[in-house]
Amino acid sequence: MNLESNLPFIAAGFSFLLAVAGILWKRNNLARWCFALGMAGFAADALLSGTALSEPDIGSLERLRDFGLGFKTVLTAIWLCFSTVYSRGDAGQSLRRWRLLIALVVAVPLASVILFPDSLVEARTISDTGDVWLRFGTAAKIINGTVLVGTILILMNLERTFRAAVGNMQWRIKFLILGLAVIFGARIYTHSQALVFSGHENGLTQVETVALLIGCVLMTIAYFRRGFSEIDVYPSRAVLHTSITVLLAGGYLFVIGVLAQLVSRSGSGGGFQLEAFLVLLGIALLAVLLLSERLRQRTRNFVSRHFQRPSYDFRQVWTRFTQSTGNALDDESLCAASAALISQTFNVLGVNIWLFDDEKQQLTLAASTARAQRETAETSREFIPPPLLKTQRVFDLTTVKEDWATMLRDVSGTYVHGGGNPICVLLIAGERWLGAAILSDRVNGATYTLEEFELLECIGDQIASNLLNLRLARKIMLGKELEAFQSISAFFVHDLKNTASTLNLMLQNFPIHYDEPEFRADALRGIGETTKRINQIIERLSAVRNRLELKPEELDLNAIVDQELQAVNASAGVSVEKQLTPLPKVQGDAQQLRSVVTNLLINARDAVGESGRIRVETEARNGWITLLVVDDGCGMSPEFVRDSLFRPFKTTKKKGLGIGMFQTKAIVEAHHGRLRVQSEAGKGTAFQMALPVSTR
């Protein structure tokens, strides 16, 4: 046996190894199993092709080709399923949208076999050359057409995923998608041949074998790069209107149609297959080159160097920036759009934008093109900002040896060897230090020119200005919310007072029905609960409506905690653990702090439900006394903690008003203290109140 006859079996072994690598995929999801099953299917298909090429018996060859053609439809459905869920943040929704097409890919060939029960493939020996010609019946033509359409849809879905990724995330999935593009591109070639000629030579399937080997090499590169890592992207449906896959496939099929017409008129088709294959190969190479970041970088440098024109059209860059950030309504969306723009403009794979929080004195990761959201285990770091740099806002991080620059280098991250030094763009608006954008992993490690530094400084200033505008707008909105809240609370208090008056009247008339035991029990219970709730609401709303006035006195926080623990009765199945250490006396309003402690304990009791554990601790350290209330209850989402926890009328309780934590935070801050929270949905919540021993 020569090398040509062994190629299918080599390709089958290569595919099987990649199938095993797919099973070892770190992320256990549908994409992983579809990939492993699809690569195993490629291996089986290559084995069938290799067996058919060496099969001398015409009858056995026809049966092998019949089975192989049916097998290709199932294989197409598997890869179509993979293309809809691979690296998709909305994998479930995407699969539901495509489930009908996936079912049709299997159902249409099956229906064609039932409607046209003749033989799928008929093998004939060409007398002149001795080659075997495979002639396809009606059902086989329908199957070939279905597989061809399914293959184009697979490539279109993979293209959408690739185009939705940016920067380093695009670099990580590029070779896996390119490998599959080569494999399915060859199948477009073979199935288009079958449709044009209603058949093809038996040896034409070697094209699929060679493409499978090339694709396996590219996917092996992808595996050693990042181990088939996935990212979460959300492709826009607008990509369908500008799909490169549709344009390339349509152009190729058009050229094939023209060539077929020429062959039919000239009567000499000996070189048609070679010409068609060269057309497909040229289109595939063009696609690979167009996706090469290095080629785009070198092309840009060549044009700039030899035609002596500016590297960037500032008007075009600024138009893109305005369009992409104009609809941003929060810091995260603004930073995500800005990071994508910087990555595309400067050919930088990794762009991380960190925002500075003045209150917490820490940096928080707002956007990244270098890593997926789930990979970002650490999204915040304690950080002391440097003095404002008056002369330089864009600089090479490796040239600054201070601690803050070292920390920024540590959090920037790098994936590409030889990606150049990280560049820092400070986001400063006026005298406010808002954050920094870190650029790393530049294609070819190209150095930044003075023109690029100036453009980055302009972009950084614009990002900082937009961030400041968003924050000022949020403050204005919060002020309006508080103003509306004050107006609403006035009406609320009025209505509740009327309700309380009605209940008091019922209590006065209660002796009339005193002899009715059921009425007496229900009325007393309902009146008592309603009156208690109304009085709590009136107290809280009145505290927010009026300016908070403290009546400080010397008090012991442990005594308050002990009293409130006795007053707040937990359920029978709730375990309360108390660890109170001796504390120094502090100045504070006992009534207001008692309200704070009560609210924290009630929230913990409501969170754990009928069973659970609550831990209450007090401690004195470094001039502060702290109260820690920890529960293992339902917890809260990070979004709710960040955006809603301390705002009025925002609550996770079905019967809550969302006033308690708003009032609690106001009381603690009025005592010059701090209130911190850590929570995770489904695992519990920890509130820490810290008060200074000596007030200013």
Residue pairs with C-beta under 8 A, 6 or more apart in sequence:
1 54
4 206
5 50
5 53
5 54
6 50
7 50
7 206
7 209
7 210
7 213
8 46
8 47
8 49
8 50
8 53
8 206
8 209
9 46
9 47
9 50
10 213
11 42
11 43
11 46
11 209
11 212
11 213
11 216
12 42
12 43
12 44
12 46
12 47
12 50
13 43
14 212
14 213
14 216
15 39
15 40
15 42
15 43
15 46
15 212
15 216
16 39
16 40
16 43
18 39
18 216
18 219
18 220
18 223
19 35
19 36
19 37
19 38
19 39
19 40
19 43
20 36
21 223
21 228
22 32
22 33
22 35
22 36
22 39
22 228
23 32
23 36
25 31
25 32
25 35
25 36
25 227
25 228
26 227
26 228
26 229
27 230
29 85
29 91
29 230
30 81
30 85
30 91
30 95
31 82
31 85
31 86
31 87
31 91
31 230
34 78
34 79
34 81
34 82
34 85
34 86
35 82
35 86
35 228
37 78
38 75
38 78
38 79
38 82
41 71
41 74
41 75
41 78
42 75
42 183
42 212
44 71
45 68
45 71
45 72
45 75
45 208
46 208
46 209
46 212
48 64
48 67
48 68
48 71
49 68
49 205
49 206
49 208
49 209
50 209
51 64
52 61
52 64
52 65
52 68
52 202
52 205
53 202
53 203
53 205
53 206
55 61
55 64
58 123
58 125
58 132
61 123
61 132
61 202
62 119
62 121
62 122
62 123
65 120
65 121
65 123
65 134
66 119
66 120
66 121
69 120
69 121
69 140
69 143
69 144
70 109
70 113
70 120
70 143
72 143
72 147
73 105
73 106
73 109
73 143
73 146
73 147
73 150
74 106
76 105
76 146
76 147
76 150
76 151
76 154
77 102
77 105
77 106
77 150
79 154
79 180
79 184
80 98
80 101
80 102
80 105
80 150
80 153
80 154
80 157
81 95
81 98
81 102
82 154
83 153
83 154
83 155
83 157
83 158
83 161
84 91
84 94
84 95
84 97
84 98
84 102
84 157
85 91
85 94
85 95
86 158
86 161
86 230
87 161
87 165
87 173
87 230
87 231
87 232
87 233
88 94
88 161
88 232
88 233
88 234
88 235
89 232
89 233
89 234
90 234
98 157
101 153
104 146
105 146
105 147
105 150
108 142
108 146
109 139
109 142
109 143
109 146
109 147
112 138
112 139
112 142
112 143
113 120
113 139
115 139
116 137
116 138
116 139
116 142
117 139
118 137
118 138
118 139
119 137
120 136
120 137
120 139
120 140
120 143
121 134
121 135
121 136
121 137
121 140
122 134
122 135
122 136
122 137
123 132
123 133
123 134
123 135
123 202
124 132
124 133
124 135
125 131
125 132
125 133
126 132
126 133
131 201
131 202
131 203
132 201
132 202
133 199
133 200
133 201
133 202
134 199
134 200
134 201
134 202
135 198
135 199
136 144
136 194
136 198
136 199
140 194
141 194
141 195
141 198
144 191
144 194
144 195
145 191
145 195
147 187
147 191
148 187
148 188
148 191
148 192
148 195
151 184
151 187
151 188
151 191
152 188
152 245
152 246
152 249
154 180
154 184
155 180
155 181
155 184
155 185
155 245
155 249
156 240
156 243
156 245
156 246
158 177
158 180
158 181
159 177
159 239
159 243
159 244
159 245
160 235
160 239
160 240
160 243
161 173
161 177
161 233
161 235
162 170
162 173
162 174
162 177
162 291
163 235
163 239
164 233
164 234
164 235
164 236
164 239
165 173
165 231
165 233
166 339
166 340
166 343
166 344
166 369
167 339
167 340
167 343
167 348
167 349
167 350
167 351
167 369
167 370
167 441
168 349
168 350
168 369
168 370
168 371
168 415
168 416
168 441
169 231
169 233
169 369
169 370
169 371
169 372
170 349
171 293
171 349
171 415
171 416
171 441
172 225
172 226
172 229
172 231
172 415
173 222
173 229
173 230
173 231
174 222
174 291
175 218
175 219
175 221
175 222
175 225
176 218
176 219
176 222
176 228
178 218
178 288
178 291
179 214
179 215
179 216
179 217
179 218
179 219
179 222
180 215
180 219
181 215
181 284
181 287
182 211
182 214
182 215
182 218
182 284
183 208
183 211
183 212
183 214
183 215
185 211
185 280
185 283
185 284
186 207
186 208
186 210
186 211
186 212
186 280
187 208
187 211
188 249
188 252
188 280
189 207
189 276
189 277
189 280
190 200
190 204
190 205
190 207
190 208
192 252
192 253
192 256
192 276
193 200
193 204
193 256
193 273
193 276
194 200
196 256
196 257
196 260
197 260
200 273
201 273
204 273
207 277
222 228
226 415
230 372
231 372
232 372
232 373
232 374
240 246
244 287
244 290
248 283
248 287
251 283
252 279
252 280
252 283
255 276
255 279
256 276
256 279
259 272
259 275
259 276
259 279
260 272
263 269
263 272
289 295
293 347
293 349
293 443
294 443
294 444
296 347
296 443
297 347
297 443
297 444
297 446
298 444
300 311
300 347
301 446
303 309
304 310
304 311
310 451
311 449
311 451
311 452
312 345
312 451
312 452
312 455
314 455
317 345
317 455
317 459
320 341
320 345
321 338
321 341
321 459
321 462
324 337
324 338
324 340
324 341
325 334
325 337
325 338
325 341
325 463
325 466
327 333
328 334
328 337
328 466
328 470
329 470
330 470
331 355
331 366
331 467
331 470
331 471
332 366
332 367
334 463
334 466
334 467
334 470
335 353
335 355
335 366
335 367
335 463
336 366
336 367
338 353
338 367
338 437
338 459
338 463
339 351
339 352
339 353
339 367
339 368
339 369
339 437
340 351
340 369
341 459
342 348
342 351
342 437
342 439
342 456
342 459
343 349
343 350
343 351
343 369
345 455
346 439
346 442
346 448
346 452
346 456
347 442
347 443
347 446
348 369
348 439
348 440
348 441
348 442
348 443
349 369
349 370
349 415
349 416
349 419
349 440
349 441
349 442
349 443
350 368
350 369
350 370
350 412
350 413
350 414
350 415
350 416
350 419
350 438
350 439
350 440
350 441
351 367
351 368
351 369
351 370
351 437
351 438
351 439
351 440
352 365
352 367
352 368
352 369
352 370
352 411
352 412
352 413
352 437
352 438
352 440
353 365
353 366
353 367
353 368
353 427
353 435
353 436
353 437
353 438
353 463
354 363
354 364
354 365
354 366
354 408
354 411
354 435
354 436
354 437
354 438
355 363
355 364
355 366
355 427
355 434
355 435
355 467
356 362
356 363
356 364
356 383
356 385
356 433
356 434
356 435
356 436
357 363
357 364
360 380
361 382
361 383
361 384
362 380
362 381
362 382
362 383
363 380
363 381
363 383
363 411
363 435
363 436
364 379
364 380
365 376
365 379
365 380
365 411
366 435
368 376
370 413
370 415
370 440
370 441
371 413
378 411
381 407
381 411
383 404
383 407
384 404
385 404
385 433
386 402
386 404
386 405
388 428
388 431
388 433
389 426
393 425
393 426
393 428
393 457
393 460
393 461
394 423
394 424
394 425
394 426
394 453
394 456
394 457
394 460
395 423
395 424
396 421
396 422
396 423
396 424
397 405
397 408
397 409
397 412
397 421
397 422
397 423
397 424
397 438
398 409
398 421
398 422
400 424
405 424
408 422
408 424
408 436
408 438
409 422
411 438
412 422
412 438
412 440
413 440
414 422
414 440
414 441
415 441
416 441
418 444
418 445
419 440
419 441
419 442
419 443
419 445
420 440
420 441
420 442
420 445
420 446
420 447
422 438
422 439
422 440
423 438
423 439
423 440
423 448
423 456
424 436
424 437
424 438
424 439
425 436
425 437
425 438
425 439
425 456
425 457
425 459
425 460
426 433
426 436
426 460
427 433
427 434
427 435
427 436
427 437
427 460
427 463
427 464
427 467
428 434
428 460
428 461
428 464
429 461
429 464
429 465
429 467
429 468
430 468
432 464
432 468
434 464
434 467
434 468
435 464
435 467
437 460
437 463
439 456
448 456
478 647
481 647
481 648
482 648
485 544
485 648
485 649
486 544
486 545
489 541
489 542
489 544
489 545
490 545
492 537
492 541
493 538
493 541
493 542
493 545
496 534
496 537
496 538
496 541
497 538
499 530
499 534
500 531
500 534
500 535
500 538
503 527
503 530
503 531
503 534
506 523
506 527
507 527
510 520
510 523
510 524
513 519
513 520
513 523
514 520
537 657
537 659
540 657
540 659
540 660
540 663
541 659
543 663
543 666
544 648
544 659
544 662
544 663
544 666
548 592
548 666
548 667
548 670
550 588
550 589
550 592
550 670
550 671
551 589
551 591
552 587
552 588
552 589
552 695
553 587
553 588
553 589
553 590
554 585
554 586
554 587
555 585
555 586
555 587
555 588
555 590
555 593
556 583
556 585
557 583
557 586
557 593
557 618
557 625
557 627
557 691
558 580
558 582
558 583
558 618
560 590
560 593
560 594
560 597
561 578
561 580
561 597
561 616
561 618
561 627
562 580
563 594
564 594
564 597
564 598
564 601
565 576
565 578
565 601
565 616
567 598
568 598
568 601
568 602
568 605
570 576
570 605
570 614
571 605
571 608
571 609
571 610
571 611
573 610
573 611
573 612
574 605
574 608
574 610
574 611
574 612
574 613
574 614
575 612
575 613
575 614
576 613
576 614
576 615
576 616
577 613
577 614
577 615
577 616
578 616
578 617
579 615
579 616
579 617
579 618
580 616
580 617
580 618
581 617
581 618
581 619
581 620
582 620
583 618
583 619
583 620
583 625
584 620
584 625
584 693
586 625
586 691
586 692
586 693
586 695
587 695
588 671
588 691
589 667
589 671
592 667
592 670
592 671
593 667
593 671
595 663
595 664
595 667
596 664
596 667
596 668
596 689
597 627
599 660
599 661
599 663
599 664
600 627
600 629
600 664
600 687
600 689
601 614
601 616
601 629
602 660
603 660
603 661
603 685
603 687
604 614
604 629
604 630
604 631
604 633
604 685
604 687
605 614
605 631
606 633
606 653
607 631
607 633
607 634
607 635
607 684
607 685
608 614
608 631
608 632
608 633
609 633
609 634
612 631
612 632
612 633
613 631
613 632
614 629
614 630
614 631
615 628
615 629
615 630
615 631
616 627
616 628
616 629
616 630
617 626
617 627
617 628
617 630
618 625
618 626
618 627
618 628
619 625
619 626
619 628
620 626
620 693
623 692
623 693
623 694
624 690
624 691
624 692
624 693
625 690
625 691
625 693
626 688
626 689
626 690
626 691
627 688
627 689
628 686
628 687
628 688
629 686
629 687
630 684
630 685
630 686
630 687
631 684
631 685
631 686
632 683
632 684
633 684
633 685
634 652
634 681
634 682
635 679
635 680
635 681
635 682
635 683
635 684
635 685
636 645
636 652
636 679
636 681
636 685
637 681
638 679
640 650
640 652
641 677
641 679
643 650
644 650
644 658
645 661
645 677
646 661
646 662
646 665
647 658
647 662
648 658
648 659
648 662
649 657
649 658
649 659
650 658
651 657
651 658
664 675
665 675
668 674
668 675
668 689
668 691
669 675
671 691
671 695
672 691
672 692
672 695
672 696
673 689
673 690
673 691
673 692
674 688
674 689
674 690
675 687
675 688
675 689
675 690
676 687
676 688
676 690
677 685
677 686
677 687
677 688
678 685
678 686
679 685
679 686
